[in-house]
């Protein structure tokens, strides 16, 4: 088998893996990406109708590494987030007080991935290998040897970015805590009559949250949005199997007051809602980032942004050691990254989990707390700004 030497080996060619490669390669490191799917030679693997909500903090990082200029023309800014409790009776309006910036941006996953690959291709010190199925990881004192079905890689540091069901985590036997919410997320991209005016909505029903995010329109005549609807598995399974016209009527009823009449549904996807948190984000000469390290309830739309914060922290640690002329794969480097990233992920895991519980709870006490809480937040500008800044990652 052919042997390849590289400073960093990234397992996973998804959004987090590609972004990590682009970020770290600018340190002058030789970086390799392996991906089991043929994401370069098969265009179908880039088709992804889901959207990513990019926070202001993540946007600033994308600016720093020179990527934002490529994707900003595809990004729809969010000027206001309206949060409703069971309807319009209780409402919180979040607006960025900095008029030069927005609360966030919405971009299609497929566009993000294409632009990342396009930018990566400009760097000679990044190599991408597709169709590589991971077989073995053997770390030792000075290097780590990774065997795939095609090649052998020798590297100083392995970055696991291979998603929620990480094969790296299975091979390394890193313990993980998982939680199944027994709900599905129904993701529906659609066109509609009413101008969204760059407003995002989050409506908390007793069956789960429903979010509507503004999207770039596919037509000059209409507007486009994406709906992420959390509901029980039984309900969403049944809805997914209904006649297309009946399903459209049900969705129309949910989005009418926010988006006006539904014109056309472009795509419907269903995903199981679950969360997980690794017991730690590192092993010997190896670190976990993004969904390979953690996944959270989408109630706050912060999943990808948390992964971006992982990459920023890892970049900080690696740069520090490079400046000192030290090995970038030592236990000190890996544990330092873990110490920076773990508490951040743990906090957001707990916040989203507890928010979901509070909004699903139908006890009289929970109803009173929600009503009082909504009024208190809406009237307190400092508290609203604190929540907005936390969500924006600034």
ABEGO torsion letter per residue (X at the ends): XBBBBBABBBBEABAAAAAAAAAAAAAGBBBBBBBABBAAABAAAABBABBBBBBAAAAAAAAAAGAAAAAAAABBBBABBBBBBGEAABBBBBBBABAABBAEBBBBAAAAAAAAAAAAAABAABBBBBGBBBABBBBBAABBBBBBAABBBBBABBBBAAEABBAAAAAAGBBBBBBBAGBBBBBBBBBBABBAGGBBBBBBBAAEBBBBBBBBBABAABBBBBBBBBBBAAAAAAAAABBAAAAAAAAAAAAAAAAEBBABBABBBBBBBBBBBBABABBBGBBBBEAAABBBBAAAGAAAAAAAAAAAAAAAAAAAAAAAGBBAABAAAAAAAAAAAAAAAAAAAAAAAAAAAAAABABAAAAAAAAAAAAAAAABAAAAAAAAAAAAGX
